[in-house]
């Protein structure tokens, strides 16, 4: 039996809303139609996905498993659609995504020189979408900073770089040659703790959670604004911190914090020869430990290359 992607999308809407009425409104279909489609989907899968009564809708164990697996499957289908449409409508393109602090100019030029008829574009990503952009087919490859959700992806490690803490320039620790993570225990971490897994395991952290909501930070610039305003600290890769230099914040190496790993990621079902050719280009161009190209110079071209 083939999985019906339309029914799978209907299921995801209900699973996320846990309410058939809201899910139907979100899908712009009538609620009775949605209910029939879900019942048909359960029949096809031979599994009950929801326990529902007049007051609530709850996922079963099978439903929770399906929700976990549905995201990468739907993303893969969307990526396939995007790739086919790009080839069918005009000049072939190749899109390279990159995180702040990573240079991709040399690699973009190399693939473009090998294929003069190829439109090569670059696009900047963030912590939130660095992996999703290739799952959804919006980019062919993405330079990602670990940790990332690796479902549906293949990764090629490229290089590592130190991590630093960014503080206001007049902070008591600013100007030190280095600090240990334990010295930061009283500081407020502004970013998602998943970006700094070691923070969760830090002993002697305050037992009471900070009552202030963590700000929504979508860019490095926003993180630095909050640091400069004494709202807390952030941990960044060295190249990112040095590229976004400003007079009211400074960075200090964190001696006992492991280096940040940069990898090239692409969708595991993307069989394009261009992707595999680019992987080899990126591996050859990856800096060695003494290469400063991805260090203090930081950054990357912000414009698309054609």
WORAZI-V760086 format. One record per backbone hydrogen bond with DSSP energy under -0.5 kcal/mol. CO is the residue of the C=O (numbers start at 1). NH is the residue of the N-H. Records with the same first field share a line. If there is no record, write none. Layout:
# WORAZI-V760086
CO = NH / NH
This chain:
# WORAZI-V760086
3 = 5
4 = 8
5 = 9
6 = 10
7 = 11
8 = 12
9 = 13
10 = 14
11 = 15
12 = 16
13 = 17
14 = 18
19 = 23
20 = 24
21 = 25
22 = 26
23 = 27
24 = 28 / 29
25 = 28
30 = 34
31 = 35
32 = 36
33 = 37
34 = 38
35 = 39
36 = 40
37 = 41
38 = 42
39 = 43
40 = 44
41 = 45
42 = 46 / 47
47 = 49
49 = 60
50 = 52
51 = 58
56 = 53
58 = 51
60 = 64
61 = 65
62 = 66
63 = 67
64 = 68
65 = 69
66 = 70
67 = 71
69 = 73
70 = 74
71 = 75
72 = 76
73 = 77
74 = 78
75 = 79
76 = 80
77 = 81
78 = 82
79 = 83
80 = 84
81 = 85
82 = 86
83 = 87
84 = 88
85 = 89
88 = 90
92 = 119
94 = 121
95 = 97 / 140 / 141
96 = 123
97 = 143
98 = 125
99 = 102
101 = 103
104 = 108
105 = 109
106 = 110
107 = 111
108 = 112
109 = 113
110 = 114
111 = 115
115 = 118
118 = 120
119 = 94 / 121
120 = 305
121 = 96
123 = 98
126 = 130
129 = 133
131 = 134 / 135
132 = 136
133 = 138 / 139
134 = 137
135 = 79
141 = 97
142 = 144 / 265
144 = 146 / 263
148 = 150
150 = 153
152 = 268
154 = 266
156 = 264
159 = 262
161 = 260
162 = 238
163 = 254
164 = 236
165 = 167 / 252
166 = 234
167 = 250
168 = 171
171 = 174
173 = 176
177 = 253
179 = 255
180 = 183
181 = 184
182 = 185
184 = 187
187 = 189
188 = 190 / 233
192 = 195
193 = 196
194 = 197
196 = 199 / 200
197 = 200 / 201
198 = 201
199 = 202
202 = 205
215 = 217
216 = 218
219 = 223
220 = 224
221 = 225
222 = 226
223 = 227
224 = 228
225 = 229
226 = 231
227 = 230
233 = 190
234 = 166 / 236
236 = 164
237 = 241
238 = 242
239 = 243
240 = 244
242 = 245
243 = 245
246 = 249
248 = 169
250 = 167
252 = 165
253 = 179 / 255
254 = 257
256 = 258
260 = 161 / 262
261 = 146
262 = 158 / 159
263 = 144 / 265
264 = 156
265 = 142
266 = 154
267 = 270
269 = 271
272 = 275 / 276
273 = 277
274 = 278
275 = 279
276 = 280
277 = 281
278 = 282
279 = 283
280 = 284
281 = 285
282 = 286
288 = 291
292 = 295 / 297
